[in-house]
Amino acid sequence: MNDRYSGPQRPVARMVSWNVWWRFGTGWQHRQDTIAATLADLEPDIVGLQEAWATNGRSESSLLADGFGFHSAFAGPSLPPVPRPPETPDQEGVELGVAVISRWPIKHTWTHLLPSSRPHPLVALVAVVEHPLGPLPVVSTCLEWEPSLADDHLAQAQDLVELTDSLTERSSGDLPLVLLGDLNAPPQSPGIKVLTDAMVDSWSVSGDPEGVTLSSQNPFAPHEATEQIDRRIDYVLTRSASDRPPPRVRRAFLAGTVPAEHPPSDHYAVVADIRL
């Protein structure tokens, strides 16, 4: 058994952030199976999903969580807007949002509205997980990607810093906050610098400097996304509770990268093992 699971309190938690590409493209049902298989191999503790789907009282996150005996929460709307009209019949009436899946029970959830110039609201999902060591705040979100809305991206990043300020100040425990997101910008961009000035980027601590989460080698890659393609735009960020040292990142790596005609998503997942 992996040594990160030694002891009853699981001192090292595996966090995953993954944009799972909604029901875009072809063969989303096959991709769903591959997403589940990839997560099963990873044995995660907390998963943040972006571009997750929900319809008719079901959600992608609840189906995945049920398969592992985990807990889940879903919220929307998020980015990108769903196609109108639908591109295929199985997109009809399907919501696109963000989600949290947790090994441990989720005590509270709420949605946080992000500033946006778009006609529909955008949200971050906040979930307080009942970890054995205390409450563990988790945020899952997706930020603006359109180059013409760069001001929105920066405003959303600043808003997330204010949100994490509030959450860490209000936290009743010693565990860090974890932000899992498709932040749609590389580490050197203004919005990401705002976030990493306040939070620890788990990848920069222990990951491959050349790590790319939206790769042109992926057959589903959106080559039109010139600001994001062949860059690392997905993140696991952490922020310590007040007066606590920064959490230690044991390692960070990518998942869902096996070359195939039908990979799990157009994004690769970011995985970080964090000592709590």
Rosetta silent file (secondary structure, phi, psi, omega in degrees, C-alpha in Angstrom):
SEQUENCE: MNDRYSGPQRPVARMVSWNVWWRFGTGWQHRQDTIAATLADLEPDIVGLQEAWATNGRSESSLLADGFGFHSAFAGPSLPPVPRPPETPDQEGVELGVAVISRWPIKHTWTHLLPSSRPHPLVALVAVVEHPLGPLPVVSTCLEWEPSLADDHLAQAQDLVELTDSLTERSSGDLPLVLLGDLNAPPQSPGIKVLTDAMVDSWSVSGDPEGVTLSSQNPFAPHEATEQIDRRIDYVLTRSASDRPPPRVRRAFLAGTVPAEHPPSDHYAVVADIRL
SCORE:     score description
SCORE:     0.000 S_00000001
   1 L     0.000  142.163 -179.394    0.000    0.000    0.000 S_00000001
   2 L   -57.176  134.597 -175.202    1.225    3.524   -0.821 S_00000001
   3 H   -68.825  -11.896  176.137    2.991    5.008    2.207 S_00000001
   4 H   -68.477  -14.209  179.147    0.978    8.213    1.924 S_00000001
   5 H   -99.016    8.686 -178.863   -1.871    6.166    3.419 S_00000001
   6 L   -66.283  136.355  179.120    0.094    5.003    6.465 S_00000001
   7 L    86.101  154.993 -174.362   -1.772    5.602    9.703 S_00000001
   8 L   -70.980  -18.951 -174.642   -5.476    6.194   10.272 S_00000001
   9 L   -99.674    4.306  176.316   -5.359    9.936    9.586 S_00000001
  10 L    47.707   72.451 -173.717   -3.770    9.785    6.104 S_00000001
  11 L   -64.756  -22.573  176.658   -1.122   12.485    6.722 S_00000001
  12 E  -112.793  120.357 -177.566   -0.458   12.865    2.982 S_00000001
  13 E  -105.347  136.249  178.050   -3.517   13.670    0.873 S_00000001
  14 E   -93.923  117.255 -179.727   -3.614   13.224   -2.904 S_00000001
  15 E  -105.739  137.765  179.622   -5.272   16.180   -4.635 S_00000001
  16 E  -129.438  133.241  171.017   -6.343   16.101   -8.286 S_00000001
  17 E  -119.142  127.316 -173.550   -7.493   18.958  -10.518 S_00000001
  18 E  -149.611  122.432  168.119   -8.949   17.916  -13.879 S_00000001
  19 E   -83.230  114.946 -171.676  -10.886   19.611  -16.652 S_00000001
  20 L  -103.137   13.796  164.437  -12.904   16.651  -17.995 S_00000001
  21 L    63.101   33.046  170.117  -14.259   18.324  -21.185 S_00000001
  22 L    40.331 -135.946  174.889  -18.018   18.043  -20.514 S_00000001
  23 L  -111.596   32.815  178.695  -19.789   16.207  -23.360 S_00000001
  24 L   -74.454  165.748  177.333  -17.794   17.864  -26.090 S_00000001
  25 L    68.218 -156.876  179.826  -16.318   15.963  -29.013 S_00000001
  26 L  -114.450  153.116  173.708  -17.252   12.378  -29.784 S_00000001
  27 L    69.003   38.407 -178.237  -17.466    9.345  -27.548 S_00000001
  28 H   -63.805  -29.915  178.413  -17.945   11.123  -24.231 S_00000001
  29 H   -63.728  -40.903  176.667  -19.350    7.897  -22.698 S_00000001
  30 H   -64.986  -41.429  177.941  -16.093    6.103  -23.503 S_00000001
  31 H   -61.818  -36.965  178.200  -14.147    9.034  -22.086 S_00000001
  32 H   -58.391  -44.155  178.413  -16.256    8.812  -18.934 S_00000001
  33 H   -62.736  -39.625 -178.908  -15.119    5.219  -18.429 S_00000001
  34 H   -70.577  -36.522  174.664  -11.497    6.220  -18.999 S_00000001
  35 H   -60.078  -46.825  179.747  -11.788    9.116  -16.543 S_00000001
  36 H   -61.666  -42.415 -179.447  -13.126    6.707  -13.911 S_00000001
  37 H   -65.847  -39.332  179.221  -10.347    4.201  -14.611 S_00000001
  38 H   -63.923  -44.658  179.212   -7.671    6.903  -14.404 S_00000001
  39 H   -65.834  -37.391  177.836   -8.980    8.145  -11.060 S_00000001
  40 H   -60.815  -40.784  178.544   -9.202    4.580   -9.752 S_00000001
  41 H   -66.220  -34.743 -177.481   -5.520    4.090  -10.585 S_00000001
  42 H   -74.490  -26.065 -174.758   -4.605    7.368   -8.880 S_00000001
  43 L    51.152   59.085 -176.997   -6.457    6.563   -5.622 S_00000001
  44 L   -75.775  164.759  171.574   -7.130   10.271   -4.938 S_00000001
  45 L  -102.972  -41.221  178.498   -8.429   11.790   -1.728 S_00000001
  46 E  -133.282  134.092  177.109   -9.845   15.022   -3.161 S_00000001
  47 E  -127.026  130.890  169.354  -10.718   15.729   -6.813 S_00000001
  48 E  -107.558  124.011  179.358  -11.722   19.058   -8.303 S_00000001
  49 E  -106.568  142.478  169.282  -13.451   18.777  -11.683 S_00000001
  50 E  -122.970  155.832 -173.350  -13.971   21.514  -14.247 S_00000001
  51 E    52.542   43.379  174.065  -16.230   21.251  -17.317 S_00000001
  52 E   -89.174  156.306 -177.268  -18.186   18.526  -15.525 S_00000001
  53 E  -108.631  158.552  174.202  -21.748   17.722  -16.601 S_00000001
  54 E  -151.867  139.986 -179.894  -25.061   17.426  -14.755 S_00000001
  55 E  -163.912  144.103  172.674  -28.551   16.530  -15.986 S_00000001
  56 L    50.661   43.213  178.038  -31.851   15.084  -14.752 S_00000001
  57 L    77.666    0.734  176.983  -30.756   14.858  -11.138 S_00000001
  58 E  -112.915  152.926  173.364  -27.489   13.102  -12.055 S_00000001
  59 E  -138.112  153.731  176.658  -24.024   14.537  -12.232 S_00000001
  60 H   -58.144  -40.619 -177.727  -20.719   13.280  -13.529 S_00000001
  61 H   -66.857  -37.875  179.777  -19.182   13.912  -10.119 S_00000001
  62 H   -70.181  -36.876  177.378  -21.815   11.896   -8.253 S_00000001
  63 H   -64.214  -43.739  177.750  -21.454    8.947  -10.644 S_00000001
  64 H   -64.676  -44.885 -178.454  -17.681    8.964  -10.207 S_00000001
  65 H   -63.371  -42.730  179.941  -17.949    9.390   -6.440 S_00000001
  66 H   -59.797  -36.034 -179.600  -20.491    6.581   -6.092 S_00000001
  67 H   -65.152  -24.421  179.767  -18.118    4.254   -7.921 S_00000001
  68 H  -104.851   -2.490 -172.698  -15.472    4.848   -5.243 S_00000001
  69 L    71.956   29.284 -177.486  -17.788    5.128   -2.233 S_00000001
  70 L  -100.889 -173.206  179.827  -16.871    8.826   -2.034 S_00000001
  71 E  -118.659  156.152 -176.269  -18.842   12.053   -1.549 S_00000001
  72 E  -151.394  161.954  173.454  -19.455   14.799   -4.096 S_00000001
  73 E  -148.190  147.593 -178.471  -20.855   18.242   -4.822 S_00000001
  74 E  -133.658  146.325  175.372  -21.574   20.037   -8.105 S_00000001
  75 E  -150.053  151.224  176.847  -22.259   23.695   -8.961 S_00000001
  76 L  -152.483  177.233    1.358  -22.735   25.771  -12.097 S_00000001
  77 L   -83.954  166.577  177.967  -22.680   27.570  -14.391 S_00000001
  78 L  -141.847 -167.757 -179.033  -19.055   27.675  -15.442 S_00000001
  79 L  -104.189  152.433   -4.273  -16.983   28.043  -18.594 S_00000001
  80 L   -80.528  168.841  174.115  -17.202   27.555  -21.496 S_00000001
  81 L   -60.336  144.465  178.297  -20.855   28.251  -22.332 S_00000001
  82 L   -72.353  151.714 -177.381  -22.671   25.140  -23.481 S_00000001
  83 L   -62.896  134.613  175.353  -23.494   24.999  -27.209 S_00000001
  84 L  -132.604  110.816    2.921  -26.764   26.653  -28.189 S_00000001
  85 L   -74.307  166.183  178.873  -28.304   24.935  -30.059 S_00000001
  86 L   -58.754  145.263  178.004  -26.889   21.607  -28.851 S_00000001
  87 L   -77.679  -28.283  179.217  -24.381   19.971  -31.178 S_00000001
  88 L  -140.376  157.048 -179.176  -25.751   16.492  -30.414 S_00000001
  89 H   -58.417  -32.474 -176.932  -28.997   15.236  -28.811 S_00000001
  90 H   -82.114    9.436  168.914  -27.210   14.098  -25.642 S_00000001
  91 H   -97.832  -10.463 -176.490  -26.145   17.699  -24.939 S_00000001
  92 L   -62.236  124.915  175.623  -29.774   18.858  -24.684 S_00000001
  93 L    70.159   16.836 -177.422  -30.558   20.231  -21.218 S_00000001
  94 L   -99.000  128.608 -179.512  -27.116   19.324  -19.837 S_00000001
  95 E   -86.535  151.972  174.683  -25.469   21.772  -17.434 S_00000001
  96 E  -117.263  130.570 -177.832  -21.739   22.519  -17.355 S_00000001
  97 E  -158.141 -160.912  179.925  -20.095   23.268  -14.023 S_00000001
  98 E  -119.724  160.022 -174.407  -17.424   22.511  -11.452 S_00000001
  99 E  -150.626  161.714  172.070  -17.351   19.793   -8.814 S_00000001
 100 E  -129.173  132.478  173.641  -15.585   18.390   -5.763 S_00000001
 101 E  -117.947  135.008 -173.523  -15.214   14.682   -5.036 S_00000001
 102 E  -137.954  138.167  172.204  -13.967   13.669   -1.586 S_00000001
 103 L   -62.668  -33.294 -176.519  -12.915   10.514    0.218 S_00000001
 104 L  -103.567  159.726 -179.222  -14.281   12.104    3.393 S_00000001
 105 L   -58.008  148.794  175.815  -17.770   13.549    4.011 S_00000001
 106 E  -100.835  114.970 -173.404  -18.494   17.057    2.739 S_00000001
 107 E   -78.898  -46.292 -177.872  -19.934   19.075    5.611 S_00000001
 108 E  -137.688  148.840  169.425  -20.852   22.328    3.848 S_00000001
 109 E  -140.517  151.082  169.858  -20.926   23.634    0.276 S_00000001
 110 E  -157.628  162.132  179.078  -21.784   26.946   -1.287 S_00000001
 111 E  -102.438  142.433  178.775  -21.255   28.776   -4.559 S_00000001
 112 E  -117.181  121.216 -179.038  -19.206   31.935   -4.858 S_00000001
 113 E   -74.774  132.600  176.772  -19.992   34.262   -7.762 S_00000001
 114 E   -97.107  145.605  176.740  -16.982   35.385   -9.773 S_00000001
 115 L   -64.519  137.660 -176.916  -16.824   38.798  -11.449 S_00000001
 116 L  -159.593  144.966  174.187  -17.554   38.463  -15.155 S_00000001
 117 L   -88.568   -4.800 -179.205  -18.581   40.502  -18.185 S_00000001
 118 L   -71.633  158.805 -177.426  -20.428   37.510  -19.631 S_00000001
 119 L   -71.690  -17.889  178.551  -24.242   37.517  -19.670 S_00000001
 120 L  -114.748  152.726 -177.974  -24.475   34.516  -17.335 S_00000001
 121 L   -70.375  157.115  173.706  -22.877   34.178  -13.875 S_00000001
 122 E  -122.802  144.641 -174.174  -19.751   32.133  -13.219 S_00000001
 123 E  -128.188  156.009  161.342  -19.124   30.343   -9.942 S_00000001
 124 E  -108.728  140.471  177.462  -16.464   28.813   -7.765 S_00000001
 125 E   -97.562  125.142  176.180  -17.615   25.877   -5.655 S_00000001
 126 E  -107.344  127.651  178.245  -16.520   25.931   -2.003 S_00000001
 127 E  -130.118  131.683  174.930  -16.686   22.646   -0.068 S_00000001
 128 E  -101.520  112.863 -175.268  -15.657   22.096    3.541 S_00000001
 129 E   -92.065  139.129  178.347  -14.470   18.499    3.868 S_00000001
 130 E   -87.888   76.694  176.690  -14.586   16.645    7.182 S_00000001
 131 E   -73.173  150.247  179.240  -11.008   15.383    7.234 S_00000001
 132 L   -56.767  -25.431 -179.868   -9.995   13.330   10.317 S_00000001
 133 L   -90.444   -3.421 -179.769   -7.586   16.132   11.308 S_00000001
 134 E   136.996 -178.453 -179.043  -10.225   18.865   11.026 S_00000001
 135 E   -66.197  134.842 -178.500  -12.121   20.935    8.439 S_00000001
 136 E  -120.599  104.508  179.408  -10.421   21.060    5.039 S_00000001
 137 E   -75.705  133.011 -179.827  -11.629   23.915    2.768 S_00000001
 138 E  -129.730  134.762  176.904  -11.599   23.061   -0.939 S_00000001
 139 E  -122.217  130.763  173.802  -12.374   25.380   -3.873 S_00000001
 140 E  -120.114  131.646 -176.081  -12.961   24.161   -7.440 S_00000001
 141 E  -158.877  169.608  175.791  -13.230   26.677  -10.241 S_00000001
 142 E  -138.020  130.015 -177.143  -12.522   27.636  -13.864 S_00000001
 143 L  -101.441  167.446 -177.575  -11.408   31.133  -14.878 S_00000001
 144 L   -56.991  143.695 -178.392  -11.940   33.196  -18.017 S_00000001
 145 L  -121.693  -19.351 -176.443  -10.006   32.147  -21.117 S_00000001
 146 L   -67.674  128.378  178.102  -10.970   34.582  -23.895 S_00000001
 147 H   -56.317  -33.295 -179.215   -8.079   36.981  -24.692 S_00000001
 148 H   -70.964  -12.602  179.941  -10.587   39.808  -25.115 S_00000001
 149 H  -114.731   35.773  179.787  -11.692   39.299  -21.502 S_00000001
 150 H   -60.491  -33.441  177.854   -8.224   39.400  -19.917 S_00000001
 151 H   -63.995  -35.451  176.148   -9.452   42.032  -17.452 S_00000001
 152 H   -63.731  -42.779 -179.965  -12.071   39.545  -16.263 S_00000001
 153 H   -58.449  -46.450 -179.895   -9.381   36.909  -15.719 S_00000001
 154 H   -64.306  -42.335  179.224   -7.349   39.258  -13.539 S_00000001
 155 H   -64.028  -37.974  178.661  -10.445   40.364  -11.596 S_00000001
 156 H   -67.196  -40.036  176.989  -11.424   36.738  -11.002 S_00000001
 157 H   -62.359  -44.774  178.766   -7.941   35.886   -9.726 S_00000001
 158 H   -62.997  -37.926  178.648   -8.032   38.845   -7.353 S_00000001
 159 H   -65.719  -38.188  177.405  -11.483   37.798   -6.198 S_00000001
 160 H   -65.131  -36.135  175.746  -10.236   34.266   -5.467 S_00000001
 161 H   -62.380  -43.103  178.026   -7.450   35.701   -3.303 S_00000001
 162 H   -63.652  -39.473  177.414  -10.071   37.636   -1.327 S_00000001
 163 H   -62.072  -46.451 -179.149  -12.159   34.473   -1.023 S_00000001
 164 H   -68.966  -31.665  171.643   -9.217   32.458    0.283 S_00000001
 165 H   -54.361  -51.406 -177.097   -8.359   35.306    2.678 S_00000001
 166 H   -63.637  -43.878 -176.777  -11.843   35.003    4.121 S_00000001
 167 H   -66.208  -41.118 -179.672  -11.859   31.209    4.246 S_00000001
 168 H   -71.841  -34.133  177.481   -8.505   30.917    6.006 S_00000001
 169 H   -67.660  -34.557 -177.348   -9.405   33.649    8.502 S_00000001
 170 H   -87.633  -10.888 -174.452  -12.700   31.908    9.311 S_00000001
 171 L   -63.813  137.713 -179.440  -11.286   28.390    9.421 S_00000001
 172 L   -95.567    5.429 -176.843  -11.658   26.673   12.794 S_00000001
 173 L  -127.729 -172.411 -177.003   -8.860   24.158   12.120 S_00000001
 174 L  -103.430   -3.136 -175.675   -5.200   23.869   11.223 S_00000001
 175 L   -78.879  150.883  179.869   -5.516   22.319    7.768 S_00000001
 176 L   -73.627  163.345  168.024   -4.662   24.314    4.641 S_00000001
 177 E   -86.278  144.881  177.816   -7.097   25.491    2.014 S_00000001
 178 E  -123.135  128.344  175.755   -6.793   23.793   -1.385 S_00000001
 179 E  -111.853  123.094 -178.127   -7.774   25.453   -4.669 S_00000001
 180 E  -115.770  116.917 -173.595   -8.233   23.100   -7.633 S_00000001
 181 E  -157.353  149.932  162.225   -8.743   24.830  -10.926 S_00000001
 182 E   -86.758   99.369 -173.327   -8.489   25.205  -14.651 S_00000001
 183 L   -95.459    0.631  166.845   -7.141   28.741  -14.363 S_00000001
 184 L    55.073   34.801  175.672   -6.687   29.141  -18.125 S_00000001
 185 L  -162.680  148.584  178.872   -3.330   30.924  -17.977 S_00000001
 186 L   -75.243  166.064 -173.456    0.337   29.959  -17.607 S_00000001
 187 L   -58.447  -29.555 -176.197    2.245   30.612  -14.361 S_00000001
 188 L   -83.732   -2.041 -177.467    3.895   33.843  -15.568 S_00000001
 189 L   -73.100  155.911 -176.893    0.584   35.555  -16.427 S_00000001
 190 H   -57.322  -43.588 -177.921   -0.622   38.495  -14.282 S_00000001
 191 H   -65.698  -40.910 -179.977   -3.644   36.669  -12.858 S_00000001
 192 H   -69.017  -36.577  176.968   -1.700   33.569  -11.855 S_00000001
 193 H   -62.145  -37.366  175.278    1.014   35.703  -10.258 S_00000001
 194 H   -58.294  -43.774 -178.913   -1.691   37.358   -8.141 S_00000001
 195 H   -70.354  -43.987 -175.905   -2.767   33.908   -6.955 S_00000001
 196 H   -77.425  -13.357  169.010    0.711   32.474   -6.399 S_00000001
 197 H   -68.590  -26.361 -177.657    1.751   35.549   -4.417 S_00000001
 198 H  -104.068  -19.338 -173.492   -0.908   34.450   -1.901 S_00000001
 199 L  -133.468  164.105  178.108   -0.833   30.668   -2.351 S_00000001
 200 E   -93.544  126.192  174.855    1.645   27.846   -2.966 S_00000001
 201 E   -85.956  108.627 -173.757    1.667   26.381   -6.472 S_00000001
 202 H   -59.946  -31.933 -178.512    2.234   22.692   -5.788 S_00000001
 203 H   -68.859  -42.928 -177.463    3.654   22.122   -9.262 S_00000001
 204 H   -66.227  -23.403  179.053    6.338   24.798   -8.994 S_00000001
 205 H   -74.272  -41.434 -171.285    7.485   23.233   -5.713 S_00000001
 206 H  -143.875    6.634 -177.986    8.042   19.707   -7.027 S_00000001
 207 L   -96.076  171.370  176.745    6.796   19.242  -10.583 S_00000001
 208 L   -65.882  123.833 -178.774    8.579   19.162  -13.953 S_00000001
 209 L   -56.019  -24.567 -177.978    9.230   22.793  -15.008 S_00000001
 210 L   -94.165   11.103 -177.956    8.089   21.884  -18.519 S_00000001
 211 L   -54.561  131.129 -178.639    4.785   20.393  -17.398 S_00000001
 212 L  -127.301  127.252 -179.974    1.999   21.076  -19.933 S_00000001
 213 L  -102.574  -17.438  174.866   -1.670   20.393  -19.188 S_00000001
 214 E  -122.144   90.124 -169.174   -3.154   21.557  -22.512 S_00000001
 215 L  -100.694  138.653  175.591   -0.927   19.873  -25.060 S_00000001
 216 L   -69.155  -11.942  176.077   -1.048   20.129  -28.844 S_00000001
 217 L   -78.001  -14.926  177.384   -0.081   16.439  -28.844 S_00000001
 218 L   -77.877  127.768 -177.404   -3.515   15.602  -27.473 S_00000001
 219 L   -63.877  -18.392  178.069   -5.874   14.822  -30.407 S_00000001
 220 L   -93.059    1.427 -171.768   -8.679   16.751  -28.670 S_00000001
 221 L   -58.408  136.109  176.572   -6.536   19.862  -28.084 S_00000001
 222 L   -84.477   89.800 -175.019   -8.227   23.211  -28.889 S_00000001
 223 L   -64.049  -18.822  178.144   -5.529   24.693  -31.134 S_00000001
 224 L   -71.991  -15.602  179.901   -7.555   27.901  -31.415 S_00000001
 225 L   -83.754   71.518 -170.168   -6.807   28.605  -27.729 S_00000001
 226 L   -66.884  -23.097  179.008   -3.500   30.240  -28.612 S_00000001
 227 L   -79.666  -16.263 -173.884   -3.004   31.790  -25.159 S_00000001
 228 L  -115.396  -26.254 -171.636   -3.320   28.404  -23.433 S_00000001
 229 L   -64.534  140.822 -179.590   -2.095   25.684  -25.798 S_00000001
 230 L    59.823   36.942  176.405    1.177   23.944  -24.854 S_00000001
 231 E  -136.675  163.477  172.960    1.196   25.591  -21.446 S_00000001
 232 L   -89.219  113.016 -176.693    0.436   24.588  -17.886 S_00000001
 233 L  -123.579    2.073 -179.554   -2.951   26.142  -17.165 S_00000001
 234 E  -115.147  143.669 -165.833   -4.346   23.729  -14.517 S_00000001
 235 E  -142.421  150.772  162.015   -3.348   24.011  -10.872 S_00000001
 236 E  -119.205  106.658  179.950   -3.371   22.641   -7.353 S_00000001
 237 E  -108.680  145.478  178.507   -2.797   25.650   -5.095 S_00000001
 238 E  -129.304  153.700  177.637   -2.637   25.562   -1.301 S_00000001
 239 E  -143.902  127.180 -175.774   -2.844   28.181    1.398 S_00000001
 240 L   -73.231  152.446  169.017   -2.088   27.608    5.058 S_00000001
 241 L   -63.732  160.195 -176.823   -4.399   28.446    7.900 S_00000001
 242 L   -54.166  135.948  175.041   -3.363   31.533    9.861 S_00000001
 243 L    65.888   18.426  177.326   -0.049   31.203   11.712 S_00000001
 244 L  -111.345  147.860  177.313    0.649   27.777   10.223 S_00000001
 245 L   -67.941  158.271  178.724    3.692   26.886    8.073 S_00000001
 246 L   -60.450  141.986  176.567    3.094   26.214    4.360 S_00000001
 247 L   -64.380  145.364  179.958    1.975   22.642    3.630 S_00000001
 248 E   -87.844  131.527  177.584    4.737   20.438    2.236 S_00000001
 249 E   -96.805  116.566 -179.542    4.241   19.088   -1.272 S_00000001
 250 E   -72.600  -44.802  175.591    5.734   15.629   -1.592 S_00000001
 251 E  -165.471  161.694  175.370    5.396   15.516   -5.371 S_00000001
 252 E  -138.420  142.948 -177.766    3.305   16.722   -8.294 S_00000001
 253 E  -157.677  171.546  179.714    2.730   15.023  -11.635 S_00000001
 254 E   -99.897  153.488  175.078    0.350   14.724  -14.593 S_00000001
 255 E  -136.905  163.767 -178.254   -2.238   12.018  -15.242 S_00000001
 256 L    74.847   26.254 -173.002   -4.466   11.118  -18.179 S_00000001
 257 L  -104.723    2.623 -177.130   -1.565   11.579  -20.579 S_00000001
 258 L   -62.593  123.611  179.551   -1.394    8.142  -22.218 S_00000001
 259 L   -60.123  131.365 -179.149   -1.355    8.703  -26.018 S_00000001
 260 L  -163.033  161.250  177.193   -4.547    7.331  -27.510 S_00000001
 261 L   -65.510  -34.766  179.960   -7.128    8.039  -30.185 S_00000001
 262 L  -128.177   79.456  176.709   -9.633    8.844  -27.443 S_00000001
 263 L   -67.665  168.052 -175.921   -7.831   10.182  -24.347 S_00000001
 264 L   -61.737  -32.728 -174.968   -9.935   10.941  -21.242 S_00000001
 265 L  -158.910  170.928  172.744  -10.040   14.707  -21.883 S_00000001
 266 L   -78.575  -16.097  175.272   -8.465   17.538  -23.836 S_00000001
 267 L  -104.798  152.432  167.588   -6.697   18.510  -20.578 S_00000001
 268 L   -92.634  150.157  179.804   -4.290   16.446  -18.522 S_00000001
 269 E   -82.184  144.170  171.139   -4.947   16.165  -14.799 S_00000001
 270 E   -99.400  130.331 -178.679   -2.645   17.747  -12.216 S_00000001
 271 E  -121.351  133.188  178.205   -1.957   15.506   -9.194 S_00000001
 272 E  -136.374  130.643  173.607   -0.275   16.700   -5.986 S_00000001
 273 E   -96.862  115.912 -171.570    0.558   14.724   -2.837 S_00000001
 274 E  -119.898  127.074  176.671    0.362   17.187    0.049 S_00000001
 275 E   -81.482  119.466 -176.712    1.362   16.555    3.644 S_00000001
 276 L   -86.801    0.000    0.000   -1.350   17.980    5.851 S_00000001
